[in-house]
């Protein structure tokens, strides 16, 4: 683009806070949430299958822990989409995130974070300057390691009130860097500023 006098900008994933439920921390009744699609024939879904097995085992051994799993076709107990998906996020204290071996920031990080969930799992490494690399706004563990996963979930749920600031910081970072209006305003301001400088 620069060789032809063009400015090329890569825009981030965008999300509107008003599209998701306003959450009340005192009304979150789901302790742990894991929502994904799993196709055993897809190589990068292997991590999801390991996490699913860890959570099924935990669900069996800890009936006191309210664990919501949606992973059609392998775990058909729940299949959630659309507004129901948003409501489940609004009810969840913890959301398990994974990079599927690709380490990419996906919409689920933003959707769960803006719904007030504590994000637990893989830190996305791409794009290189994403908000989860530069800020301590999630709990980074290997969710395929059962001991790490169980330990993190138990610790967070035992001290959930201490994560209020982290959840709020996560929400604010997502809004600042992924809200469509803010992103587009920053883009146009940057472009106009650059164009004005070229006339001086």
C-alpha angles and dihedrals in degrees: 000000000000092000088061095043093258129135113224119197128184111214122211128234106283131214134179115222092210090062089067131065120271101242130219110205090210092057098051102118101167111085100193130014130192119175124173147121117253127197110178089206093061112089097214091052091069091091090053090053091052091050091047091053091048092052094045089054091047091048090055095047097040109044087164090066113082103222120180116199126181113178111139125215097022097041105030095171090098131023112175131180142158118355091358089058090052092049091051090052090050090054096046126098096190130027121195112223127189136180097218090229091299098086091215128149107247134186092260091070089056097041094050094040094051089049091061099255123147103241114224126182139034120020110227111237098187133101086040097229099043118145095249093062096052100040138052094234100127140040108252117209138134100263091195088066104085095204093050091047096047092045094050094046093048093048095048095047090048090053102027094141090061089062095061093098093048091050092049092048090050092052092047093049091050092050093046095049104027108032107114096225094049093044093050093045090053090048095051093043090052093047095047092046090052092047092049091051091054090060094056 
